[in-house]
Amino acid sequence: MARVVRVLPDVPAIDKTFDYLVPETVEDQVRVGTMVRIALHGRRVGGWVVADDVEPPPGLALKPLAKVTGWGPQPEVIELARWAAWRWAGRLASFLRTASPERAVPHLPASHPAGHPLPAVTDELVAEALRAGRGVTVLRLPPATDLYPVALAAAGTGHALILVPGASSARHLGLRLRRAGASVAVMPHEWARARDGATVVGTRAAAWAPVVDLSAVVVVDEHDESWQQEQAPTWHARDVAVERARRAGVPCVVVSPTPTLEAQAMGSVLRPSRATERAGWPVLDVVDRRGDDPARRSLFSERFVRVLPDTGRVVCVVNRKGRSRLLACASCGAIATCERCRAAVVQDDSGELVCGQCGSRRPAVCLSCGAGAFRNLRAGVSRVREELEALVREPVVDVTASTAGRSLPDARFFVGTEAVLHRIDTAVLVAFLDFDQELLAPRYRAAEEALSLLVLAARLVGGRGSGGRVLVQTRMPRHEVIEAALHGDPTRVSEAEAARRRALGFPPVSAMAVVSGPSAPAFMEAFGQPLGVEILGPSDGRWLLRAPDHGPLLDALAATPRPAGRLRIEVDPLRL
């Protein structure tokens, strides 16, 4: 009897499987997970074998597979993807696409030499976290801690999966592990080597990497926002890794200086002694700006000017691009607004006033009194660079997300958005010139996000004995984020956040999803009023769905048919 396999096409508009015959010439190349090409509706498309030796519907004339492309996701990864399709209200094909190699892998490489025995784990805290049968462990280590021993200990258990937020960090960590004698595959370019058997190191997509005989899972910097996919389905690599470890029955270690509330709810928290943890945070200078005259306020406080070092790199952070982000007339004090839509305008490098909402431009003239001079209430990166150059009489380099990919010139002073914290390796001083915009950001995760910026700064300057320091200018010096960094105690933030989330009904005490897009009204009409799901909206074409836990919400989303047209469903949105 001919062998029949079930194939899921790699076509976004099709979310169903089809049965095909396996030609005798490729019998030994086809298995669950194999990537193939099939004839479908008059054209050839790619797809994945998701079931083998199936019983086709009676009386159906089946076509043979058109081509075997090569190796694809492991069977257990396909099952994990099925769970993820429910968990983030997405299509199975989108997850299998992430789990597949960038290029076809028709054959696995010749077996490479096994790694050498790795050094025994000497850190008792790390050994406790990786103890078999422990489940999920949250390892809270201060920013200045070298996380290589955690990765080395995980690699010593066998074939581990180690996730880090940055590609350069993944390459560097993979190199260090290889030098120690571990057999390592760095994703995504070494997919075939990973499938053959090795410890896998990679970024977000590596959560779906092939790992043979998985022995342990480690997620580094769990608090980093890059772990969540921005496009729908908005899956989170931490949650995928935790579920993967649970299914395999292996320990999962989630590492962070500032674990999120979601991570803390997953397992027990291990941390070093208070003395060790505090020493791993930098010296923090808090500049209280409550007494400053708003009319004469400069972004450079007297304290900032006094602590500027004579040598060493200085990084200034202000999360606003351009020359100015909020202007007031120097004569009458009126806020500069757009004459068309009344939105606030900004001043570009040519000196003109530009509206960010409607795009209109006009000369720098006050609409109220006709004066041509404006005061910067909130200066942007470009203006800060100009003013800092005048202050220090040295070149100052500005760094924003738009300058990504460009090599940075050799300079002592840098100013930029938070992107500068990812582009610079070391500094003796990191100054947040207006930290209140982080503390008061209109997002429910603002406190966690603000503390993560201080973590990035801490890694540039080192711990308390390094000689470096972080300076924070604020009108909220008693905020729990400031207190946590000042005392090296992230618990101050997590405890305050937990109370706020409980009061407001935000995750992790609830499950949330946002539905938007042209097809959202039709979807929500079909969604109805499921038991246990609260529906808020529409507001600006978006519906907010909330439930006490994920089960009722995700079941209701899965049971609702998708209408034609574009539809975006964000489960567990970060920015809300």
QUIJO-V227959 format. One record per residue. RES is the residue in one letter. SS is DSSP state (hx for helix, st for strand, lp for the rest). PSI is psi in whole degrees, 0 to 359 (999 if undefined). D_FIRST is the distance of its C-alpha to the first C-alpha in Angstrom with 2 decimals. Layout:
[[RES;SS;PSI;D_FIRST] [RES;SS;PSI;D_FIRST]]
//
This chain:
[[M;lp;138;0.00] [A;lp;145;3.82] [R;lp;136;6.48] [V;st;135;9.18] [V;st;157;12.82] [R;st;131;15.98] [V;st;135;18.91] [L;st;117;22.61] [P;st;148;24.55] [D;lp;65;27.84] [V;lp;117;29.80] [P;lp;325;32.81] [A;lp;352;32.76] [I;lp;121;29.13] [D;lp;51;28.40] [K;lp;162;24.92] [T;st;161;21.33] [F;st;150;18.59] [D;st;141;14.79] [Y;st;153;13.36] [L;st;147;10.41] [V;lp;115;10.95] [P;lp;147;11.87] [E;hx;330;11.36] [T;hx;341;15.17] [V;hx;19;15.63] [E;hx;317;12.96] [D;hx;354;15.99] [Q;hx;352;18.11] [V;lp;129;16.32] [R;lp;172;17.22] [V;lp;125;19.03] [G;lp;342;22.16] [T;lp;138;21.16] [M;st;131;23.06] [V;st;173;21.28] [R;st;141;22.31] [I;st;158;20.70] [A;st;123;21.77] [L;st;117;23.47] [H;lp;44;25.95] [G;lp;6;26.73] [R;st;163;27.22] [R;st;128;25.56] [V;st;162;26.16] [G;st;167;25.51] [G;st;183;23.73] [W;st;142;22.28] [V;st;117;18.95] [V;st;353;20.02] [A;st;144;16.92] [D;st;154;13.67] [D;lp;52;10.35] [V;lp;160;11.66] [E;lp;109;10.93] [P;lp;161;12.07] [P;lp;142;14.74] [P;lp;144;13.99] [G;lp;9;14.83] [L;lp;126;14.81] [A;lp;115;14.14] [L;lp;146;13.09] [K;lp;156;14.72] [P;st;159;13.83] [L;lp;137;16.13] [A;lp;325;19.34] [K;st;148;20.54] [V;st;116;20.55] [T;st;315;24.16] [G;st;196;24.41] [W;lp;147;25.04] [G;lp;200;25.85] [P;lp;149;27.00] [Q;lp;155;26.10] [P;hx;320;24.05] [E;hx;332;27.36] [V;hx;325;29.07] [I;hx;318;26.59] [E;hx;323;27.42] [L;hx;322;31.06] [A;hx;326;30.77] [R;hx;317;29.51] [W;hx;317;32.64] [A;hx;325;34.80] [A;hx;326;33.63] [W;hx;317;35.06] [R;hx;326;38.03] [W;lp;20;39.27] [A;lp;48;37.97] [G;lp;183;35.97] [R;lp;144;32.60] [L;hx;322;29.84] [A;hx;325;29.51] [S;hx;326;33.16] [F;hx;321;32.73] [L;hx;328;29.60] [R;hx;318;31.58] [T;hx;327;34.34] [A;hx;355;32.01] [S;lp;157;30.56] [P;lp;152;32.30] [E;lp;322;34.87] [R;lp;156;33.34] [A;lp;139;29.86] [V;lp;86;29.13] [P;lp;330;26.54] [H;lp;145;27.55] [L;lp;150;29.54] [P;lp;160;32.95] [A;lp;141;33.85] [S;lp;127;34.80] [H;lp;159;38.37] [P;lp;142;41.00] [A;lp;150;41.16] [G;lp;163;44.16] [H;lp;159;47.35] [P;lp;134;48.44] [L;lp;156;49.98] [P;lp;148;53.39] [A;lp;152;53.58] [V;lp;125;54.16] [T;lp;341;57.89] [D;lp;115;58.11] [E;hx;326;58.02] [L;hx;316;57.13] [V;hx;317;54.04] [A;hx;320;53.03] [E;hx;320;53.38] [A;hx;325;51.25] [L;lp;9;48.35] [R;lp;132;48.54] [A;lp;140;45.17] [G;lp;1;44.54] [R;lp;337;47.15] [G;lp;224;44.83] [V;st;129;46.44] [T;st;130;49.86] [V;st;115;52.11] [L;st;108;54.23] [R;st;103;57.36] [L;lp;140;58.93] [P;lp;162;61.85] [P;lp;325;61.45] [A;lp;359;63.10] [T;lp;134;60.64] [D;lp;121;58.55] [L;lp;3;54.98] [Y;hx;318;53.81] [P;hx;327;54.31] [V;hx;314;51.86] [A;hx;319;49.19] [L;hx;318;49.99] [A;hx;322;49.73] [A;hx;317;46.32] [A;hx;331;45.06] [G;lp;347;46.41] [T;lp;347;43.98] [G;lp;230;40.95] [H;st;101;38.81] [A;st;162;40.68] [L;st;117;40.38] [I;st;118;43.84] [L;st;130;44.56] [V;lp;153;47.85] [P;lp;334;49.07] [G;lp;145;50.05] [A;hx;320;48.26] [S;hx;323;51.31] [S;hx;323;51.50] [A;hx;315;47.86] [R;hx;317;48.53] [H;hx;317;51.75] [L;hx;318;50.26] [G;hx;320;47.34] [L;hx;317;49.91] [R;hx;320;52.02] [L;hx;322;49.11] [R;hx;320;48.12] [R;hx;333;51.71] [A;lp;350;51.65] [G;lp;3;48.71] [A;lp;148;45.75] [S;lp;115;42.40] [V;st;142;42.24] [A;st;122;40.13] [V;st;121;42.07] [M;lp;152;40.09] [P;lp;353;39.05] [H;lp;342;39.39] [E;lp;42;38.00] [W;hx;315;34.70] [A;hx;320;32.78] [R;hx;322;35.29] [A;hx;318;34.95] [R;hx;335;31.16] [D;hx;338;31.81] [G;lp;105;34.26] [A;lp;166;37.82] [T;st;132;40.27] [V;st;131;39.84] [V;st;132;42.94] [G;st;184;42.97] [T;lp;207;44.17] [R;hx;310;42.74] [A;hx;339;39.30] [A;hx;349;38.84] [A;hx;338;38.28] [W;hx;9;34.64] [A;lp;153;34.56] [P;lp;125;31.95] [V;lp;120;33.66] [V;lp;127;32.09] [D;lp;59;33.37] [L;st;130;35.80] [S;st;334;39.11] [A;st;156;41.56] [V;st;134;42.17] [V;st;130;45.50] [V;st;115;46.60] [V;st;138;49.92] [D;lp;57;52.38] [E;lp;333;50.47] [H;lp;346;53.26] [D;lp;133;52.51] [E;hx;340;51.55] [S;hx;347;49.21] [W;hx;340;46.56] [Q;st;133;45.85] [Q;lp;130;44.00] [E;lp;320;46.37] [Q;lp;150;43.81] [A;lp;140;41.84] [P;lp;137;39.89] [T;lp;61;42.82] [W;lp;153;41.00] [H;st;124;43.13] [A;hx;326;42.10] [R;hx;314;44.09] [D;hx;324;42.20] [V;hx;316;38.81] [A;hx;319;39.97] [V;hx;316;41.30] [E;hx;322;38.11] [R;hx;318;36.07] [A;hx;321;38.43] [R;hx;316;38.29] [R;hx;327;34.51] [A;hx;349;34.69] [G;lp;36;37.70] [V;lp;159;39.95] [P;st;146;43.52] [C;st;124;44.22] [V;st;120;47.66] [V;st;116;49.01] [V;st;135;52.11] [S;st;144;54.86] [P;lp;334;58.68] [T;lp;74;58.49] [P;lp;140;55.37] [T;lp;163;54.53] [L;hx;326;54.77] [E;hx;317;51.00] [A;hx;318;50.56] [Q;hx;334;53.27] [A;lp;350;51.54] [M;lp;335;48.40] [G;lp;184;50.02] [S;st;152;53.23] [V;st;124;55.55] [L;st;139;56.90] [R;st;156;59.85] [P;lp;183;62.52] [S;lp;160;66.14] [R;hx;322;68.22] [A;hx;317;70.26] [T;hx;317;67.23] [E;hx;317;65.62] [R;hx;323;68.87] [A;hx;338;69.51] [G;lp;357;66.18] [W;lp;151;67.37] [P;lp;171;69.95] [V;st;131;73.54] [L;st;121;73.53] [D;st;120;76.54] [V;st;119;76.69] [V;st;111;79.01] [D;st;114;80.21] [R;lp;17;80.92] [R;lp;332;82.09] [G;lp;0;85.70] [D;lp;147;85.14] [D;lp;115;86.79] [P;hx;328;83.95] [A;hx;338;86.11] [R;hx;18;86.60] [R;lp;132;83.38] [S;lp;152;81.83] [L;lp;342;78.36] [F;lp;102;80.12] [S;lp;165;81.97] [E;hx;322;84.91] [R;hx;317;82.85] [F;hx;315;80.16] [V;hx;322;82.86] [R;hx;325;84.45] [V;hx;1;81.31] [L;lp;122;80.18] [P;lp;155;79.93] [D;lp;331;81.81] [T;lp;163;78.81] [G;lp;164;75.07] [R;lp;140;72.50] [V;st;130;72.96] [V;st;125;70.18] [C;st;134;71.07] [V;st;126;68.49] [V;lp;117;68.97] [N;lp;51;65.90] [R;lp;128;67.30] [K;lp;168;67.00] [G;lp;186;69.70] [R;lp;328;73.48] [S;st;143;73.97] [R;st;349;71.93] [L;st;121;74.78] [L;st;147;78.16] [A;st;144;81.46] [C;st;131;84.54] [A;lp;342;87.11] [S;lp;305;89.90] [C;lp;348;88.92] [G;lp;2;85.89] [A;lp;141;83.58] [I;st;135;79.85] [A;lp;119;78.70] [T;st;168;76.33] [C;lp;136;74.75] [E;lp;348;76.99] [R;lp;308;73.98] [C;lp;359;71.79] [R;lp;13;74.07] [A;lp;159;71.50] [A;st;143;72.81] [V;st;161;73.08] [V;st;162;72.80] [Q;st;125;74.74] [D;lp;184;72.88] [D;lp;338;74.10] [S;lp;351;76.13] [G;lp;351;78.12] [E;lp;159;76.85] [L;st;129;75.61] [V;st;135;71.95] [C;st;124;70.18] [G;lp;347;66.73] [Q;lp;312;65.85] [C;lp;350;66.81] [G;lp;1;67.45] [S;lp;153;71.04] [R;st;151;73.60] [R;st;163;77.37] [P;lp;161;80.29] [A;lp;77;81.19] [V;lp;133;83.73] [C;lp;132;84.13] [L;lp;341;83.64] [S;lp;314;86.23] [C;lp;353;89.19] [G;lp;2;88.34] [A;lp;157;88.62] [G;lp;7;86.49] [A;lp;136;86.11] [F;st;150;83.29] [R;st;136;82.73] [N;st;108;79.32] [L;st;328;78.37] [R;st;100;74.96] [A;st;147;74.75] [G;lp;181;71.48] [V;hx;314;70.30] [S;hx;317;72.13] [R;hx;321;75.43] [V;hx;320;75.12] [R;hx;317;74.60] [E;hx;315;77.76] [E;hx;325;79.79] [L;hx;322;78.57] [E;hx;319;79.44] [A;hx;328;82.91] [L;hx;312;83.23] [V;hx;347;82.10] [R;lp;40;83.13] [E;lp;158;79.92] [P;lp;141;76.80] [V;st;131;74.24] [V;st;130;70.56] [D;st;140;68.65] [V;st;123;64.94] [T;lp;178;62.66] [A;hx;332;58.97] [S;hx;344;59.75] [T;hx;9;60.93] [A;lp;140;57.65] [G;lp;342;56.62] [R;lp;142;60.21] [S;lp;141;61.89] [L;lp;136;64.83] [P;lp;162;68.26] [D;lp;114;70.29] [A;lp;165;72.44] [R;lp;334;73.90] [F;st;132;73.52] [F;st;143;70.34] [V;st;142;69.98] [G;st;181;66.90] [T;lp;187;64.51] [E;lp;346;62.29] [A;lp;330;60.37] [V;hx;332;63.20] [L;hx;341;62.23] [H;hx;344;58.86] [R;hx;341;60.44] [I;lp;140;63.27] [D;lp;315;62.83] [T;lp;158;66.21] [A;lp;159;69.43] [V;lp;341;72.67] [L;st;128;72.97] [V;st;122;70.51] [A;st;124;72.34] [F;st;107;70.85] [L;lp;334;73.50] [D;lp;76;72.53] [F;lp;344;70.26] [D;hx;330;71.00] [Q;hx;336;68.57] [E;hx;317;65.79] [L;hx;328;67.15] [L;lp;16;67.66] [A;lp;140;64.50] [P;lp;58;63.23] [R;lp;144;59.98] [Y;lp;344;59.29] [R;lp;19;58.18] [A;hx;319;61.35] [A;hx;315;62.74] [E;hx;319;59.59] [E;hx;321;59.34] [A;hx;318;63.04] [L;hx;327;62.76] [S;hx;330;59.82] [L;hx;322;62.13] [L;hx;330;64.67] [V;hx;315;61.98] [L;hx;317;61.33] [A;hx;320;65.08] [A;hx;324;65.48] [R;hx;336;63.05] [L;hx;323;65.15] [V;hx;343;68.43] [G;lp;180;67.31] [G;lp;190;68.53] [R;lp;333;72.09] [G;lp;8;73.31] [S;lp;339;72.06] [G;lp;348;75.06] [G;lp;170;73.03] [R;st;159;73.22] [V;st;131;71.70] [L;st;132;74.09] [V;st;120;73.30] [Q;st;126;75.59] [T;st;157;75.31] [R;lp;9;77.25] [M;lp;62;75.18] [P;lp;344;76.04] [R;lp;10;75.27] [H;lp;146;71.72] [E;hx;332;69.21] [V;hx;316;67.31] [I;hx;315;70.55] [E;hx;321;71.41] [A;hx;314;68.00] [A;hx;325;68.29] [L;hx;320;71.98] [H;hx;2;71.40] [G;lp;43;67.94] [D;lp;86;66.62] [P;lp;345;63.58] [T;hx;330;63.80] [R;hx;326;66.59] [V;hx;314;64.18] [S;hx;323;61.28] [E;hx;316;63.62] [A;hx;320;65.24] [E;hx;318;61.92] [A;hx;318;60.42] [A;hx;317;63.41] [R;hx;316;63.16] [R;hx;320;59.42] [R;hx;318;59.94] [A;hx;325;62.79] [L;hx;351;60.99] [G;lp;33;57.51] [F;lp;159;55.84] [P;lp;147;52.91] [P;lp;9;52.18] [V;lp;353;53.78] [S;lp;166;51.70] [A;st;138;48.53] [M;st;154;49.12] [A;st;148;47.36] [V;st;129;48.80] [V;st;128;47.31] [S;st;177;48.56] [G;lp;165;47.77] [P;lp;329;48.09] [S;lp;3;45.38] [A;hx;317;46.92] [P;hx;317;48.95] [A;hx;321;45.96] [F;hx;315;43.96] [M;hx;330;46.88] [E;hx;320;47.39] [A;hx;334;43.83] [F;hx;321;44.34] [G;lp;217;47.13] [Q;lp;72;48.99] [P;lp;145;46.53] [L;lp;130;48.17] [G;lp;2;49.39] [V;st;124;49.20] [E;st;134;52.49] [I;st;123;52.52] [L;st;132;55.32] [G;st;186;55.96] [P;st;151;55.44] [S;st;118;57.68] [D;lp;38;57.48] [G;lp;15;54.14] [R;st;142;52.67] [W;st;136;51.76] [L;st;125;52.01] [L;st;136;49.83] [R;st;141;50.81] [A;st;159;49.65] [P;lp;330;50.72] [D;lp;175;47.40] [H;hx;330;44.16] [G;hx;299;42.03] [P;hx;320;43.55] [L;hx;312;44.00] [L;hx;325;40.51] [D;hx;319;38.87] [A;hx;320;41.06] [L;hx;318;40.21] [A;hx;330;36.46] [A;hx;350;36.83] [T;lp;124;38.80] [P;lp;145;36.98] [R;lp;124;37.81] [P;lp;166;39.84] [A;lp;153;39.66] [G;lp;177;41.96] [R;lp;133;42.97] [L;lp;133;43.06] [R;st;123;44.06] [I;st;116;43.60] [E;st;108;45.35] [V;st;133;44.68] [D;lp;55;47.43] [P;lp;136;49.45] [L;lp;318;51.76] [R;lp;102;54.33] [L;lp;999;55.69]]
//
